[in-house]
C-alpha cells in the first residue's frame, strides 16, 4: 500500500468514525433523554407521549446506521457500504431541513447549525465515494 492510499484509507476511516460516533450519540440521547436533547433546540416534549414516541422511532434507525458507519472503520470491506449509509443519512437530514426552512420558515439557530453540519458530513462522505476524491475506496486492497 502506498503512502497516498494509506492516507486516503485513514481519512475515510476518520470520516466514518466521526459520522458513526455522532449518529450513535444523537440517537442514544434521543432514545434515553429526549427531553434534554430537544430542549437544546427549543422544543418541549413534556407530557407529549405521542410526539416522544414519534421522535424515538427514527432514532433507532439512526443508531443502527451509526453502527454500520463504525463497521467501516473496523472492517475495510464494509467501507463502501458504511460511506453510502453515512451519505444516505446525513445528506437527506440536512437537505430536508433546508426544505423545511424554505417552506416553513427559519427554526432555532441550533437547528440551522445542525443542517449545516449534516450537509457538510454528508458531502464529505459522498466525496469519499467518488473516484479521485479522498482516495476513492476502489483503490483499497484490504
N, CA, C and O atoms as CSV, one atom per row, in Angstrom:
chain,resi,resn,atom,element,x,y,z
A,1,UNK,N,N,0.858,-1.181,0.000
A,1,UNK,CA,C,0.000,0.000,0.000
A,1,UNK,C,C,0.899,1.238,0.000
A,1,UNK,O,O,1.822,1.344,0.807
A,2,UNK,N,N,0.623,2.157,-0.900
A,2,UNK,CA,C,1.419,3.370,-0.985
A,2,UNK,C,C,1.053,4.330,0.143
A,2,UNK,O,O,0.013,4.186,0.784
A,3,UNK,N,N,1.915,5.299,0.370
A,3,UNK,CA,C,1.660,6.294,1.419
A,3,UNK,C,C,0.384,7.074,1.111
A,3,UNK,O,O,-0.369,7.421,2.021
A,4,UNK,N,N,0.139,7.353,-0.183
A,4,UNK,CA,C,-1.064,8.094,-0.572
A,4,UNK,C,C,-2.321,7.280,-0.283
A,4,UNK,O,O,-3.293,7.813,0.250
A,5,UNK,N,N,-2.310,5.990,-0.632
A,5,UNK,CA,C,-3.504,5.189,-0.383
A,5,UNK,C,C,-3.695,4.935,1.107
A,5,UNK,O,O,-4.827,4.793,1.569
A,6,UNK,N,N,-2.595,4.878,1.866
A,6,UNK,CA,C,-2.705,4.728,3.317
A,6,UNK,C,C,-3.346,5.979,3.924
A,6,UNK,O,O,-4.200,5.874,4.805
A,7,UNK,N,N,-2.940,7.146,3.461
A,7,UNK,CA,C,-3.540,8.396,3.943
A,7,UNK,C,C,-5.025,8.468,3.588
A,7,UNK,O,O,-5.849,8.898,4.395
A,8,UNK,N,N,-5.347,8.044,2.382
A,8,UNK,CA,C,-6.745,8.055,1.954
A,8,UNK,C,C,-7.578,7.102,2.804
A,8,UNK,O,O,-8.702,7.425,3.186
A,9,UNK,N,N,-7.026,5.932,3.098
A,9,UNK,CA,C,-7.729,4.966,3.939
A,9,UNK,C,C,-7.958,5.537,5.333
A,9,UNK,O,O,-9.051,5.415,5.886
A,10,UNK,N,N,-6.940,6.152,5.891
A,10,UNK,CA,C,-7.068,6.762,7.217
A,10,UNK,C,C,-8.091,7.896,7.190
A,10,UNK,O,O,-8.887,8.029,8.120
A,11,UNK,N,N,-8.080,8.711,6.140
A,11,UNK,CA,C,-9.041,9.821,6.027
A,11,UNK,C,C,-10.465,9.293,5.979
A,11,UNK,O,O,-11.343,9.817,6.665
A,12,UNK,N,N,-10.705,8.266,5.180
A,12,UNK,CA,C,-12.050,7.699,5.084
A,12,UNK,C,C,-12.489,7.095,6.418
A,12,UNK,O,O,-13.637,7.245,6.835
A,13,UNK,N,N,-11.552,6.411,7.076
A,13,UNK,CA,C,-11.903,5.820,8.371
A,13,UNK,C,C,-12.183,6.904,9.412
A,13,UNK,O,O,-13.056,6.727,10.261
A,14,UNK,N,N,-11.468,8.004,9.360
A,14,UNK,CA,C,-11.717,9.114,10.273
A,14,UNK,C,C,-13.092,9.726,10.024
A,14,UNK,O,O,-13.817,10.037,10.969
A,15,UNK,N,N,-13.446,9.896,8.760
A,15,UNK,CA,C,-14.776,10.416,8.403
A,15,UNK,C,C,-15.857,9.486,8.944
A,15,UNK,O,O,-16.845,9.944,9.519
A,16,UNK,N,N,-15.672,8.190,8.761
A,16,UNK,CA,C,-16.661,7.224,9.257
A,16,UNK,C,C,-16.708,7.175,10.775
A,16,UNK,O,O,-17.781,7.018,11.358
A,17,UNK,N,N,-15.566,7.307,11.415
A,17,UNK,CA,C,-15.521,7.305,12.879
A,17,UNK,C,C,-16.326,8.480,13.435
A,17,UNK,O,O,-17.155,8.307,14.328
A,18,UNK,N,N,-16.080,9.655,12.909
A,18,UNK,CA,C,-16.802,10.851,13.367
A,18,UNK,C,C,-18.295,10.717,13.050
A,18,UNK,O,O,-19.141,10.986,13.903
A,19,UNK,N,N,-18.611,10.303,11.830
A,19,UNK,CA,C,-20.012,10.146,11.429
A,19,UNK,C,C,-20.738,9.145,12.321
A,19,UNK,O,O,-21.858,9.399,12.763
A,20,UNK,N,N,-20.107,8.023,12.580
A,20,UNK,CA,C,-20.720,6.977,13.393
A,20,UNK,C,C,-20.903,7.375,14.842
A,20,UNK,O,O,-21.959,7.139,15.428
A,21,UNK,N,N,-19.879,7.978,15.422
A,21,UNK,CA,C,-19.972,8.405,16.829
A,21,UNK,C,C,-21.059,9.461,16.997
A,21,UNK,O,O,-21.837,9.407,17.949
A,22,UNK,N,N,-21.114,10.416,16.081
A,22,UNK,CA,C,-22.144,11.461,16.163
A,22,UNK,C,C,-23.535,10.847,16.025
A,22,UNK,O,O,-24.434,11.168,16.803
A,23,UNK,N,N,-23.718,9.966,15.041
A,23,UNK,CA,C,-25.033,9.343,14.829
A,23,UNK,C,C,-25.473,8.548,16.055
A,23,UNK,O,O,-26.618,8.662,16.493
A,24,UNK,N,N,-24.572,7.747,16.606
A,24,UNK,CA,C,-24.904,6.942,17.785
A,24,UNK,C,C,-25.167,7.832,18.991
A,24,UNK,O,O,-26.088,7.570,19.765
A,25,UNK,N,N,-24.373,8.874,19.155
A,25,UNK,CA,C,-24.570,9.794,20.284
A,25,UNK,C,C,-25.906,10.504,20.228
A,25,UNK,O,O,-26.611,10.600,21.233
A,26,UNK,N,N,-26.250,10.999,19.059
A,26,UNK,CA,C,-27.546,11.674,18.891
A,26,UNK,C,C,-28.681,10.685,19.127
A,26,UNK,O,O,-29.627,10.977,19.858
A,27,UNK,N,N,-28.582,9.520,18.508
A,27,UNK,CA,C,-29.646,8.515,18.643
A,27,UNK,C,C,-29.825,8.084,20.098
A,27,UNK,O,O,-30.950,7.996,20.589
A,28,UNK,N,N,-28.728,7.818,20.778
A,28,UNK,CA,C,-28.821,7.372,22.179
A,28,UNK,C,C,-29.443,8.458,23.052
A,28,UNK,O,O,-30.242,8.158,23.939
A,29,UNK,N,N,-29.087,9.701,22.811
A,29,UNK,CA,C,-29.656,10.798,23.598
A,29,UNK,C,C,-31.155,10.931,23.336
A,29,UNK,O,O,-31.933,11.138,24.266
A,30,UNK,N,N,-31.557,10.812,22.075
A,30,UNK,CA,C,-32.989,10.881,21.755
A,30,UNK,C,C,-33.733,9.712,22.391
A,30,UNK,O,O,-34.834,9.883,22.915
A,31,UNK,N,N,-33.136,8.530,22.345
A,31,UNK,CA,C,-33.796,7.344,22.897
A,31,UNK,C,C,-33.919,7.377,24.416
A,31,UNK,O,O,-34.930,6.941,24.967
A,32,UNK,N,N,-32.885,7.897,25.102
A,32,UNK,CA,C,-32.852,7.800,26.559
A,32,UNK,C,C,-33.010,9.120,27.306
A,32,UNK,O,O,-33.275,9.116,28.508
A,33,UNK,N,N,-32.853,10.242,26.620
A,33,UNK,CA,C,-33.042,11.554,27.254
A,33,UNK,C,C,-33.608,12.544,26.239
A,33,UNK,O,O,-33.008,13.589,25.990
A,34,UNK,N,N,-34.755,12.220,25.657
A,34,UNK,CA,C,-35.284,13.074,24.594
A,34,UNK,C,C,-35.613,14.488,25.055
A,34,UNK,O,O,-35.446,15.439,24.292
A,35,UNK,N,N,-36.083,14.642,26.302
A,35,UNK,CA,C,-36.402,15.985,26.801
A,35,UNK,C,C,-35.173,16.881,26.789
A,35,UNK,O,O,-35.245,18.046,26.400
A,36,UNK,N,N,-34.044,16.328,27.218
A,36,UNK,CA,C,-32.787,17.086,27.265
A,36,UNK,C,C,-32.327,17.431,25.851
A,36,UNK,O,O,-31.955,18.571,25.571
A,37,UNK,N,N,-32.355,16.440,24.965
A,37,UNK,CA,C,-31.893,16.651,23.599
A,37,UNK,C,C,-32.700,17.740,22.898
A,37,UNK,O,O,-32.135,18.683,22.344
A,38,UNK,N,N,-34.017,17.605,22.927
A,38,UNK,CA,C,-34.852,18.551,22.190
A,38,UNK,C,C,-34.953,19.912,22.860
A,38,UNK,O,O,-35.223,20.905,22.183
A,39,UNK,N,N,-34.746,19.986,24.161
A,39,UNK,CA,C,-34.740,21.279,24.850
A,39,UNK,C,C,-33.624,22.172,24.307
A,39,UNK,O,O,-33.764,23.394,24.269
A,40,UNK,N,N,-32.523,21.560,23.890
A,40,UNK,CA,C,-31.408,22.331,23.320
A,40,UNK,C,C,-31.813,23.037,22.029
A,40,UNK,O,O,-31.157,23.991,21.609
A,41,UNK,N,N,-32.888,22.573,21.401
A,41,UNK,CA,C,-33.391,23.175,20.175
A,41,UNK,C,C,-34.660,23.989,20.411
A,41,UNK,O,O,-35.320,24.420,19.466
A,42,UNK,N,N,-34.988,24.192,21.673
A,42,UNK,CA,C,-36.184,24.965,21.998
A,42,UNK,C,C,-37.476,24.195,21.809
A,42,UNK,O,O,-38.543,24.793,21.671
A,43,UNK,N,N,-37.391,22.872,21.801
A,43,UNK,CA,C,-38.569,22.024,21.613
A,43,UNK,C,C,-38.913,21.375,22.947
A,43,UNK,O,O,-38.069,20.732,23.572
A,44,UNK,N,N,-40.157,21.548,23.377
A,44,UNK,CA,C,-40.588,20.982,24.654
A,44,UNK,C,C,-41.451,19.751,24.399
A,44,UNK,O,O,-42.447,19.809,23.678
A,45,UNK,N,N,-41.046,18.631,25.007
A,45,UNK,CA,C,-41.769,17.375,24.836
A,45,UNK,C,C,-42.630,17.010,26.039
A,45,UNK,O,O,-43.447,16.093,25.957
A,46,UNK,N,N,-42.461,17.701,27.130
A,46,UNK,CA,C,-43.090,17.335,28.408
A,46,UNK,C,C,-44.535,16.890,28.239
A,46,UNK,O,O,-45.388,17.645,27.774
A,47,UNK,N,N,-44.785,15.648,28.628
A,47,UNK,CA,C,-46.143,15.126,28.640
A,47,UNK,C,C,-46.705,14.730,27.284
A,47,UNK,O,O,-47.836,14.249,27.217
A,48,UNK,N,N,-45.963,14.914,26.210
A,48,UNK,CA,C,-46.471,14.569,24.889
A,48,UNK,C,C,-45.918,13.199,24.480
A,48,UNK,O,O,-44.928,13.102,23.756
A,49,UNK,N,N,-46.571,12.166,24.954
A,49,UNK,CA,C,-46.125,10.790,24.717
A,49,UNK,C,C,-46.124,10.443,23.233
A,49,UNK,O,O,-45.210,9.766,22.763
A,50,UNK,N,N,-47.115,10.886,22.498
A,50,UNK,CA,C,-47.189,10.583,21.067
A,50,UNK,C,C,-46.011,11.182,20.307
A,50,UNK,O,O,-45.398,10.515,19.475
A,51,UNK,N,N,-45.699,12.444,20.597
A,51,UNK,CA,C,-44.572,13.087,19.928
A,51,UNK,C,C,-43.264,12.418,20.318
A,51,UNK,O,O,-42.408,12.188,19.463
A,52,UNK,N,N,-43.098,12.107,21.589
A,52,UNK,CA,C,-41.875,11.438,22.041
A,52,UNK,C,C,-41.716,10.097,21.330
A,52,UNK,O,O,-40.623,9.761,20.876
A,53,UNK,N,N,-42.780,9.347,21.234
A,53,UNK,CA,C,-42.753,8.063,20.546
A,53,UNK,C,C,-42.373,8.246,19.080
A,53,UNK,O,O,-41.561,7.492,18.544
A,54,UNK,N,N,-42.955,9.238,18.441
A,54,UNK,CA,C,-42.697,9.502,17.027
A,54,UNK,C,C,-41.236,9.905,16.788
A,54,UNK,O,O,-40.661,9.566,15.754
A,55,UNK,N,N,-40.644,10.622,17.734
A,55,UNK,CA,C,-39.250,11.057,17.596
A,55,UNK,C,C,-38.259,9.942,17.890
A,55,UNK,O,O,-37.162,9.925,17.334
A,56,UNK,N,N,-38.633,9.015,18.755
A,56,UNK,CA,C,-37.735,7.909,19.103
A,56,UNK,C,C,-37.633,6.873,17.984
A,56,UNK,O,O,-36.595,6.227,17.839
A,57,UNK,N,N,-38.684,6.706,17.197
A,57,UNK,CA,C,-38.666,5.696,16.135
A,57,UNK,C,C,-37.496,5.904,15.158
A,57,UNK,O,O,-36.735,4.962,14.938
A,58,UNK,N,N,-37.319,7.092,14.565
A,58,UNK,CA,C,-36.175,7.263,13.663
A,58,UNK,C,C,-34.831,7.262,14.397
A,58,UNK,O,O,-33.789,7.038,13.781
A,59,UNK,N,N,-34.852,7.510,15.698
A,59,UNK,CA,C,-33.597,7.451,16.462
A,59,UNK,C,C,-33.040,6.033,16.470
A,59,UNK,O,O,-31.824,5.843,16.474
A,60,UNK,N,N,-33.920,5.042,16.473
A,60,UNK,CA,C,-33.459,3.655,16.393
A,60,UNK,C,C,-32.766,3.373,15.075
A,60,UNK,O,O,-31.747,2.684,15.034
A,61,UNK,N,N,-33.322,3.909,13.996
A,61,UNK,CA,C,-32.705,3.761,12.669
A,61,UNK,C,C,-31.352,4.468,12.644
A,61,UNK,O,O,-30.377,3.936,12.115
A,62,UNK,N,N,-31.299,5.662,13.216
A,62,UNK,CA,C,-30.055,6.419,13.267
A,62,UNK,C,C,-28.988,5.668,14.063
A,62,UNK,O,O,-27.814,5.676,13.691
A,63,UNK,N,N,-29.391,5.019,15.156
A,63,UNK,CA,C,-28.458,4.248,15.983
A,63,UNK,C,C,-27.855,3.098,15.167
A,63,UNK,O,O,-26.640,2.900,15.173
A,64,UNK,N,N,-28.698,2.351,14.475
A,64,UNK,CA,C,-28.212,1.225,13.666
A,64,UNK,C,C,-27.329,1.733,12.520
A,64,UNK,O,O,-26.310,1.119,12.205
A,65,UNK,N,N,-27.711,2.838,11.905
A,65,UNK,CA,C,-26.885,3.418,10.837
A,65,UNK,C,C,-25.520,3.830,11.376
A,65,UNK,O,O,-24.507,3.658,10.697
A,66,UNK,N,N,-25.484,4.370,12.590
A,66,UNK,CA,C,-24.214,4.727,13.214
A,66,UNK,C,C,-23.333,3.501,13.431
A,66,UNK,O,O,-22.121,3.561,13.225
A,67,UNK,N,N,-23.931,2.401,13.844
A,67,UNK,CA,C,-23.170,1.150,13.996
A,67,UNK,C,C,-22.610,0.696,12.652
A,67,UNK,O,O,-21.471,0.235,12.571
A,68,UNK,N,N,-23.416,0.828,11.597
A,68,UNK,CA,C,-22.961,0.466,10.260
A,68,UNK,C,C,-21.800,1.357,9.813
A,68,UNK,O,O,-20.863,0.881,9.172
A,69,UNK,N,N,-21.861,2.632,10.148
A,69,UNK,CA,C,-20.756,3.540,9.827
A,69,UNK,C,C,-19.482,3.092,10.539
A,69,UNK,O,O,-18.405,3.087,9.942
A,70,UNK,N,N,-19.601,2.722,11.797
A,70,UNK,CA,C,-18.432,2.270,12.557
A,70,UNK,C,C,-17.895,0.939,12.047
A,70,UNK,O,O,-16.704,0.660,12.186
A,71,UNK,N,N,-18.751,0.121,11.463
A,71,UNK,CA,C,-18.295,-1.152,10.896
A,71,UNK,C,C,-17.250,-0.914,9.809
A,71,UNK,O,O,-16.320,-1.707,9.662
A,72,UNK,N,N,-17.393,0.169,9.049
A,72,UNK,CA,C,-16.420,0.502,8.011
A,72,UNK,C,C,-15.080,0.942,8.563
A,72,UNK,O,O,-14.070,0.891,7.861
A,73,UNK,N,N,-15.061,1.373,9.807
A,73,UNK,CA,C,-13.799,1.745,10.459
A,73,UNK,C,C,-13.036,0.486,10.844
A,73,UNK,O,O,-11.816,0.416,10.700
A,74,UNK,N,N,-13.760,-0.495,11.328
A,74,UNK,CA,C,-13.151,-1.734,11.832
A,74,UNK,C,C,-12.847,-2.718,10.704
A,74,UNK,O,O,-11.815,-3.390,10.725
A,75,UNK,N,N,-13.739,-2.803,9.723
A,75,UNK,CA,C,-13.595,-3.761,8.625
A,75,UNK,C,C,-13.583,-3.012,7.296
A,75,UNK,O,O,-14.612,-2.486,6.874
A,76,UNK,N,N,-12.440,-2.960,6.642
A,76,UNK,CA,C,-12.303,-2.204,5.394
A,76,UNK,C,C,-13.264,-2.675,4.312
A,76,UNK,O,O,-13.689,-1.876,3.478
A,77,UNK,N,N,-13.618,-3.974,4.311
A,77,UNK,CA,C,-14.535,-4.463,3.287
A,77,UNK,C,C,-15.937,-3.874,3.438
A,77,UNK,O,O,-16.740,-3.961,2.508
A,78,UNK,N,N,-16.242,-3.285,4.574
A,78,UNK,CA,C,-17.533,-2.627,4.805
A,78,UNK,C,C,-17.492,-1.128,4.491
A,78,UNK,O,O,-18.508,-0.443,4.611
A,79,UNK,N,N,-16.340,-0.624,4.094
A,79,UNK,CA,C,-16.171,0.818,3.967
A,79,UNK,C,C,-17.137,1.454,2.962
A,79,UNK,O,O,-17.714,2.504,3.246
A,80,UNK,N,N,-17.319,0.834,1.795
A,80,UNK,CA,C,-18.221,1.411,0.799
A,80,UNK,C,C,-19.650,1.470,1.330
A,80,UNK,O,O,-20.312,2.504,1.238
A,81,UNK,N,N,-20.117,0.361,1.883
A,81,UNK,CA,C,-21.472,0.321,2.443
A,81,UNK,C,C,-21.617,1.348,3.558
A,81,UNK,O,O,-22.645,2.019,3.659
A,82,UNK,N,N,-20.595,1.470,4.389
A,82,UNK,CA,C,-20.634,2.419,5.507
A,82,UNK,C,C,-20.700,3.860,5.014
A,82,UNK,O,O,-21.445,4.673,5.561
A,83,UNK,N,N,-19.925,4.177,3.984
A,83,UNK,CA,C,-19.945,5.531,3.433
A,83,UNK,C,C,-21.270,5.835,2.730
A,83,UNK,O,O,-21.772,6.957,2.804
A,84,UNK,N,N,-21.829,4.843,2.053
A,84,UNK,CA,C,-23.147,5.032,1.436
A,84,UNK,C,C,-24.191,5.289,2.524
A,84,UNK,O,O,-25.031,6.178,2.388
A,85,UNK,N,N,-24.130,4.501,3.607
A,85,UNK,CA,C,-25.079,4.697,4.717
A,85,UNK,C,C,-24.928,6.090,5.322
A,85,UNK,O,O,-25.922,6.770,5.576
A,86,UNK,N,N,-23.698,6.511,5.550
A,86,UNK,CA,C,-23.463,7.839,6.139
A,86,UNK,C,C,-23.985,8.934,5.216
A,86,UNK,O,O,-24.619,9.886,5.673
A,87,UNK,N,N,-23.719,8.798,3.920
A,87,UNK,CA,C,-24.213,9.770,2.945
A,87,UNK,C,C,-25.742,9.784,2.928
A,87,UNK,O,O,-26.366,10.844,2.894
A,88,UNK,N,N,-26.332,8.585,2.952
A,88,UNK,CA,C,-27.791,8.456,2.881
A,88,UNK,C,C,-28.492,8.929,4.149
A,88,UNK,O,O,-29.684,9.232,4.117
A,89,UNK,N,N,-27.780,8.995,5.247
A,89,UNK,CA,C,-28.363,9.511,6.489
A,89,UNK,C,C,-28.171,11.025,6.572
A,89,UNK,O,O,-29.138,11.767,6.744
A,90,UNK,N,N,-26.928,11.480,6.450
A,90,UNK,CA,C,-26.623,12.888,6.719
A,90,UNK,C,C,-27.149,13.852,5.652
A,90,UNK,O,O,-27.737,14.877,5.997
A,91,UNK,N,N,-26.951,13.547,4.366
A,91,UNK,CA,C,-27.409,14.493,3.334
A,91,UNK,C,C,-28.926,14.689,3.345
A,91,UNK,O,O,-29.376,15.835,3.331
A,92,UNK,N,N,-29.733,13.627,3.370
A,92,UNK,CA,C,-31.180,13.857,3.408
A,92,UNK,C,C,-31.651,14.591,4.663
A,92,UNK,O,O,-32.576,15.401,4.587
A,93,UNK,N,N,-31.035,14.323,5.813
A,93,UNK,CA,C,-31.413,15.068,7.018
A,93,UNK,C,C,-31.178,16.561,6.792
A,93,UNK,O,O,-32.071,17.377,7.021
A,94,UNK,N,N,-29.981,16.911,6.344
A,94,UNK,CA,C,-29.655,18.327,6.141
A,94,UNK,C,C,-30.478,18.977,5.046
A,94,UNK,O,O,-30.957,20.100,5.205
A,95,UNK,N,N,-30.645,18.273,3.932
A,95,UNK,CA,C,-31.420,18.835,2.827
A,95,UNK,C,C,-32.905,18.959,3.185
A,95,UNK,O,O,-33.575,19.894,2.747
A,96,UNK,N,N,-33.411,18.027,3.973
A,96,UNK,CA,C,-34.806,18.129,4.432
A,96,UNK,C,C,-34.992,19.337,5.339
A,96,UNK,O,O,-36.031,19.997,5.307
A,97,UNK,N,N,-33.978,19.619,6.146
A,97,UNK,CA,C,-34.049,20.821,6.995
A,97,UNK,C,C,-34.089,22.078,6.128
A,97,UNK,O,O,-34.837,23.011,6.417
A,98,UNK,N,N,-33.271,22.100,5.052
A,98,UNK,CA,C,-33.293,23.254,4.146
A,98,UNK,C,C,-34.664,23.410,3.496
A,98,UNK,O,O,-35.175,24.525,3.382
A,99,UNK,N,N,-35.254,22.311,3.076
A,99,UNK,CA,C,-36.597,22.353,2.505
A,99,UNK,C,C,-37.592,22.915,3.515
A,99,UNK,O,O,-38.431,23.749,3.175
A,100,UNK,N,N,-37.491,22.454,4.751
A,100,UNK,CA,C,-38.373,22.954,5.799
A,100,UNK,C,C,-38.174,24.450,6.025
A,100,UNK,O,O,-39.140,25.181,6.242
A,101,UNK,N,N,-36.930,24.901,5.974
A,101,UNK,CA,C,-36.665,26.332,6.151
A,101,UNK,C,C,-37.320,27.135,5.034
A,101,UNK,O,O,-37.872,28.209,5.272
A,102,UNK,N,N,-37.255,26.610,3.823
A,102,UNK,CA,C,-37.854,27.308,2.683
A,102,UNK,C,C,-39.377,27.325,2.765
A,102,UNK,O,O,-40.009,28.320,2.410
A,103,UNK,N,N,-39.962,26.234,3.228
A,103,UNK,CA,C,-41.417,26.099,3.253
A,103,UNK,C,C,-42.030,26.649,4.538
A,103,UNK,O,O,-43.055,27.330,4.509
A,104,UNK,N,N,-41.376,26.338,5.689
A,104,UNK,CA,C,-41.963,26.642,6.996
A,104,UNK,C,C,-41.375,27.858,7.700
A,104,UNK,O,O,-41.954,28.361,8.663
A,105,UNK,N,N,-40.231,28.329,7.225
A,105,UNK,CA,C,-39.562,29.445,7.885
A,105,UNK,C,C,-38.346,28.985,8.677
A,105,UNK,O,O,-38.063,27.791,8.774
A,106,UNK,N,N,-37.640,29.947,9.237
A,106,UNK,CA,C,-36.388,29.661,9.941
A,106,UNK,C,C,-36.655,29.103,11.340
A,106,UNK,O,O,-37.451,29.657,12.097
A,107,UNK,N,N,-35.978,27.997,11.674
A,107,UNK,CA,C,-36.101,27.432,13.010
A,107,UNK,C,C,-35.060,28.035,13.950
A,107,UNK,O,O,-34.365,28.988,13.599
A,108,UNK,N,N,-34.968,27.470,15.138
A,108,UNK,CA,C,-33.948,27.838,16.114
A,108,UNK,C,C,-32.569,27.763,15.449
A,108,UNK,O,O,-32.338,26.905,14.597
A,109,UNK,N,N,-31.664,28.649,15.831
A,109,UNK,CA,C,-30.333,28.686,15.214
A,109,UNK,C,C,-29.572,27.373,15.389
A,109,UNK,O,O,-28.741,27.029,14.547
A,110,UNK,N,N,-29.836,26.645,16.451
A,110,UNK,CA,C,-29.173,25.345,16.648
A,110,UNK,C,C,-29.589,24.355,15.559
A,110,UNK,O,O,-28.785,23.519,15.147
A,111,UNK,N,N,-30.822,24.439,15.092
A,111,UNK,CA,C,-31.275,23.555,14.018
A,111,UNK,C,C,-30.671,23.958,12.673
A,111,UNK,O,O,-30.420,23.105,11.821
A,112,UNK,N,N,-30.440,25.249,12.487
A,112,UNK,CA,C,-29.739,25.708,11.283
A,112,UNK,C,C,-28.311,25.163,11.306
A,112,UNK,O,O,-27.800,24.695,10.288
A,113,UNK,N,N,-27.679,25.228,12.464
A,113,UNK,CA,C,-26.335,24.664,12.621
A,113,UNK,C,C,-26.313,23.169,12.363
A,113,UNK,O,O,-25.375,22.654,11.753
A,114,UNK,N,N,-27.342,22.469,12.825
A,114,UNK,CA,C,-27.441,21.029,12.580
A,114,UNK,C,C,-27.519,20.752,11.082
A,114,UNK,O,O,-26.885,19.819,10.589
A,115,UNK,N,N,-28.285,21.548,10.363
A,115,UNK,CA,C,-28.412,21.362,8.912
A,115,UNK,C,C,-27.066,21.545,8.226
A,115,UNK,O,O,-26.698,20.760,7.352
A,116,UNK,N,N,-26.341,22.565,8.616
A,116,UNK,CA,C,-25.021,22.828,8.020
A,116,UNK,C,C,-24.085,21.657,8.297
A,116,UNK,O,O,-23.388,21.188,7.397
A,117,UNK,N,N,-24.068,21.184,9.546
A,117,UNK,CA,C,-23.218,20.053,9.919
A,117,UNK,C,C,-23.597,18.805,9.122
A,117,UNK,O,O,-22.722,18.118,8.594
A,118,UNK,N,N,-24.893,18.508,9.031
A,118,UNK,CA,C,-25.349,17.303,8.335
A,118,UNK,C,C,-24.998,17.348,6.854
A,118,UNK,O,O,-24.566,16.343,6.289
A,119,UNK,N,N,-25.177,18.493,6.228
A,119,UNK,CA,C,-24.840,18.614,4.805
A,119,UNK,C,C,-23.339,18.492,4.600
A,119,UNK,O,O,-22.897,17.853,3.646
A,120,UNK,N,N,-22.555,19.090,5.476
A,120,UNK,CA,C,-21.097,19.007,5.358
A,120,UNK,C,C,-20.614,17.562,5.522
A,120,UNK,O,O,-19.813,17.085,4.719
A,121,UNK,N,N,-21.089,16.873,6.543
A,121,UNK,CA,C,-20.668,15.482,6.762
A,121,UNK,C,C,-21.131,14.610,5.594
A,121,UNK,O,O,-20.362,13.795,5.084
A,122,UNK,N,N,-22.377,14.781,5.173
A,122,UNK,CA,C,-22.880,14.003,4.040
A,122,UNK,C,C,-22.081,14.250,2.770
A,122,UNK,O,O,-21.809,13.318,2.013
A,123,UNK,N,N,-21.707,15.496,2.536
A,123,UNK,CA,C,-20.922,15.831,1.341
A,123,UNK,C,C,-19.533,15.205,1.398
A,123,UNK,O,O,-19.043,14.700,0.388
A,124,UNK,N,N,-18.898,15.231,2.557
A,124,UNK,CA,C,-17.577,14.607,2.705
A,124,UNK,C,C,-17.678,13.099,2.471
A,124,UNK,O,O,-16.822,12.510,1.811
A,125,UNK,N,N,-18.718,12.482,3.012
A,125,UNK,CA,C,-18.914,11.041,2.795
A,125,UNK,C,C,-19.160,10.746,1.316
A,125,UNK,O,O,-18.648,9.759,0.787
A,126,UNK,N,N,-19.930,11.585,0.656
A,126,UNK,CA,C,-20.176,11.420,-0.776
A,126,UNK,C,C,-18.881,11.566,-1.562
A,126,UNK,O,O,-18.621,10.782,-2.474
A,127,UNK,N,N,-18.073,12.555,-1.223
A,127,UNK,CA,C,-16.787,12.750,-1.913
A,127,UNK,C,C,-15.882,11.535,-1.758
A,127,UNK,O,O,-15.123,11.204,-2.669
A,128,UNK,N,N,-15.959,10.872,-0.614
A,128,UNK,CA,C,-15.133,9.688,-0.383
A,128,UNK,C,C,-15.531,8.531,-1.303
A,128,UNK,O,O,-14.759,7.591,-1.487
A,129,UNK,N,N,-16.715,8.597,-1.869
A,129,UNK,CA,C,-17.189,7.555,-2.787
A,129,UNK,C,C,-16.848,7.846,-4.248
A,129,UNK,O,O,-16.959,6.958,-5.093
A,130,UNK,N,N,-16.439,9.068,-4.556
A,130,UNK,CA,C,-16.183,9.491,-5.931
A,130,UNK,C,C,-14.717,9.248,-6.280
A,130,UNK,O,O,-13.831,9.625,-5.513
A,131,UNK,N,N,-14.450,8.621,-7.434
A,131,UNK,CA,C,-13.054,8.379,-7.834
A,131,UNK,C,C,-12.226,9.656,-7.815
A,131,UNK,O,O,-12.654,10.699,-8.310
A,132,UNK,N,N,-11.045,9.557,-7.242
A,132,UNK,CA,C,-10.134,10.695,-7.178
A,132,UNK,C,C,-10.370,11.606,-5.998
A,132,UNK,O,O,-9.601,12.546,-5.797
A,133,UNK,N,N,-11.394,11.371,-5.214
A,133,UNK,CA,C,-11.695,12.203,-4.040
A,133,UNK,C,C,-11.454,11.383,-2.785
A,133,UNK,O,O,-11.916,10.246,-2.677
A,134,UNK,N,N,-10.738,11.956,-1.848
A,134,UNK,CA,C,-10.412,11.306,-0.581
A,134,UNK,C,C,-9.987,9.853,-0.856
A,134,UNK,O,O,-10.381,8.928,-0.144
A,135,UNK,N,N,-9.182,9.683,-1.897
A,135,UNK,CA,C,-8.579,8.403,-2.209
A,135,UNK,C,C,-9.530,7.274,-2.557
A,135,UNK,O,O,-9.215,6.119,-2.269
A,136,UNK,N,N,-10.613,7.532,-3.127
A,136,UNK,CA,C,-11.672,6.588,-3.520
A,136,UNK,C,C,-11.440,5.146,-3.039
A,136,UNK,O,O,-10.324,4.630,-3.090
A,137,UNK,N,N,-12.468,4.547,-2.597
A,137,UNK,CA,C,-12.438,3.230,-1.953
A,137,UNK,C,C,-12.018,2.114,-2.899
A,137,UNK,O,O,-11.467,1.111,-2.445
A,138,UNK,N,N,-12.254,2.253,-4.173
A,138,UNK,CA,C,-11.908,1.174,-5.095
A,138,UNK,C,C,-10.414,0.881,-5.064
A,138,UNK,O,O,-9.994,-0.200,-5.476
A,139,UNK,N,N,-9.616,1.807,-4.593
A,139,UNK,CA,C,-8.169,1.619,-4.530
A,139,UNK,C,C,-7.736,0.915,-3.255
A,139,UNK,O,O,-6.553,0.610,-3.104
A,140,UNK,N,N,-8.635,0.649,-2.348
A,140,UNK,CA,C,-8.302,-0.024,-1.097
A,140,UNK,C,C,-8.180,-1.512,-1.370
A,140,UNK,O,O,-9.073,-2.112,-1.967
A,141,UNK,N,N,-7.085,-2.108,-0.938
A,141,UNK,CA,C,-6.848,-3.520,-1.230
A,141,UNK,C,C,-7.158,-4.446,-0.079
A,141,UNK,O,O,-7.226,-5.657,-0.288
A,142,UNK,N,N,-7.348,-3.944,1.123
A,142,UNK,CA,C,-7.668,-4.868,2.228
A,142,UNK,C,C,-8.952,-4.516,2.876
A,142,UNK,O,O,-9.372,-5.186,3.820
